[in-house]
Amino acid sequence: MGGFILLKAVKVPRERAEEVRKLVEKLGIKDKNRLIISSGKYVEIPILDGSENILKEFEIVEQKEPIFARKKKIRDYLVEICPEKVEKIRSYKIVGDIILVKIPEELESLKKEIGRALLEIHKNCKAVWLDRGKESMLRRPKLELIAGSGSETIHRENGCLFKLDVTKVMFSAGNKAERMRIARQVSDDEIVVDMFAGIGYFSIPIAVHSKAEKIYAIELNFESYRYLLENIRLNSVKKVVPILGDSMYLTPEGVADRVVMGHIYCQDFLPIAVRALNKEGIIHYHEAVAEAAFFRPIERIRKVCTKMNKKFEILVFKKVKSYSPGVSHVVVDFRVFS
Ligand SMILES: C[S@@+](CC[C@H](N)C(=O)[O-])C[C@H]1O[C@@H](n2cnc3c(N)ncnc32)[C@H](O)[C@@H]1O
């Protein structure tokens, strides 16, 4: 029989089924690819091949007619637990091996079931957190654990590693393309200032994918700063200079070829960004705007440059992603010169 995987199961009387199911799950030896089968007074709980030695006191059988679990999608689970509201579950995202899910208020009573369903589907994930948005300028996540355990993870993206604790710092999957778009624009030997560095969302991809000379990465939140330091080490990027503190006061002046303003509420920092440039250079300015005020970012840039007696040229003005109903996250790339 060498080379064959045997489809073994623990056969237990129906009344002991729940107790033994919990035991094999706790031991991590339940074969999740097969379903539990009940036949008459007995129940067969599928176990992983080779694990039967741990369960010597139980009867082990080889299943002749196993039932394999169909690979379910979240929709299938939700149809079972809340058929009338299945469309109301908003999307979820995976950061490293952690799932973040948004659940409308009216479905919160089902949050544990939804959490368990997501872990069933994504077997390589360890925890599911209910995502209630971000708070304050620090963009701290508001999360609640609904299944599994653990909050620290390493997320891989665009050839970079981002270590983070999802309960302490945000990670916006929707900015993936934007992070790479900016990294690709950086020319050799540039000096870059990243005014809202976080855990290195922009600084790390720039350091990994460009030949920038130096990247000043300024971050106010100590938790994010701690992960920024870890990510500099994890990605072995020595040209990132981490600075802990407020970019309103700590942004170096007259040094940069490029400034990244990766915060959606950073309009008050525009003059600081202009001052960071070495006579001229490019600024990437992010903002969350309502559709009715779509051109507001351009107007802000015009006002600041005019006041500072600088000329400017808009290079790119585009939507990064939808932020909330009727509100978009946009980016403006503009060149400043005298
Ligand atoms: C969360 S990031 C934005 C996300 C990023 N654009 C991305 O690609 O996902 C914004 C960061 O700016 C930091 N921050 C807020 N105000 C700041 C300030 N005055 N100086 C420096 N960092 C600041 C926050 O702590 C946060 O880590």
The ligand as an SDF file (V2000), in Angstrom:
LIG
                    3D

 27 29  0  0  0  0  0  0  0  0999 V2000
   -1.7330   54.9140    7.1450 C   0  0  0  0  0  0  0  0  0  0  0  0
   -0.6870   55.8040    6.1920 S   0  0  0  0  0  0  0  0  0  0  0  0
   -1.5510   55.9420    4.7100 C   0  0  0  0  0  0  0  0  0  0  0  0
   -1.5740   54.6380    3.9690 C   0  0  0  0  0  0  0  0  0  0  0  0
   -0.7440   54.5510    2.7540 C   0  0  0  0  0  0  0  0  0  0  0  0
   -0.9970   55.6470    1.8670 N   0  0  0  0  0  0  0  0  0  0  0  0
   -0.9090   53.2370    2.0120 C   0  0  0  0  0  0  0  0  0  0  0  0
   -0.3320   53.0910    0.9290 O   0  0  0  0  0  0  0  0  0  0  0  0
   -1.5500   52.3160    2.4810 O   0  0  0  0  0  0  0  0  0  0  0  0
   -0.6660   57.3530    6.9420 C   0  0  0  0  0  0  0  0  0  0  0  0
    0.3680   57.3790    8.0440 C   0  0  0  0  0  0  0  0  0  0  0  0
    0.6130   58.7500    8.3530 O   0  0  0  0  0  0  0  0  0  0  0  0
    0.9330   58.8300    9.7160 C   0  0  0  0  0  0  0  0  0  0  0  0
    0.8090   60.2480   10.1370 N   0  0  0  0  0  0  0  0  0  0  0  0
   -0.3320   60.9550   10.3940 C   0  0  0  0  0  0  0  0  0  0  0  0
   -0.0310   62.2310   10.6880 N   0  0  0  0  0  0  0  0  0  0  0  0
    1.3300   62.3280   10.6210 C   0  0  0  0  0  0  0  0  0  0  0  0
    2.2450   63.4030   10.8100 C   0  0  0  0  0  0  0  0  0  0  0  0
    1.8270   64.6270   11.1370 N   0  0  0  0  0  0  0  0  0  0  0  0
    3.5610   63.1550   10.6340 N   0  0  0  0  0  0  0  0  0  0  0  0
    4.0100   61.9140   10.2790 C   0  0  0  0  0  0  0  0  0  0  0  0
    3.1880   60.8710   10.0930 N   0  0  0  0  0  0  0  0  0  0  0  0
    1.8720   61.0650   10.2650 C   0  0  0  0  0  0  0  0  0  0  0  0
   -0.0510   57.8900   10.3730 C   0  0  0  0  0  0  0  0  0  0  0  0
    0.4080   57.4880   11.6350 O   0  0  0  0  0  0  0  0  0  0  0  0
   -0.0510   56.7400    9.3360 C   0  0  0  0  0  0  0  0  0  0  0  0
    0.8820   55.7500    9.6850 O   0  0  0  0  0  0  0  0  0  0  0  0
  1  2  1  0
  2  3  1  0
  2 10  1  0
  3  4  1  0
  4  5  1  0
  5  6  1  0
  5  7  1  0
  7  8  2  0
  7  9  1  0
 10 11  1  0
 11 12  1  0
 11 26  1  0
 12 13  1  0
 13 14  1  0
 13 24  1  0
 14 15  1  0
 14 23  1  0
 15 16  2  0
 16 17  1  0
 17 18  1  0
 17 23  2  0
 18 19  1  0
 18 20  2  0
 20 21  1  0
 21 22  2  0
 22 23  1  0
 24 25  1  0
 24 26  1  0
 26 27  1  0
M  CHG  2   2   1   9  -1
M  END
$$$$
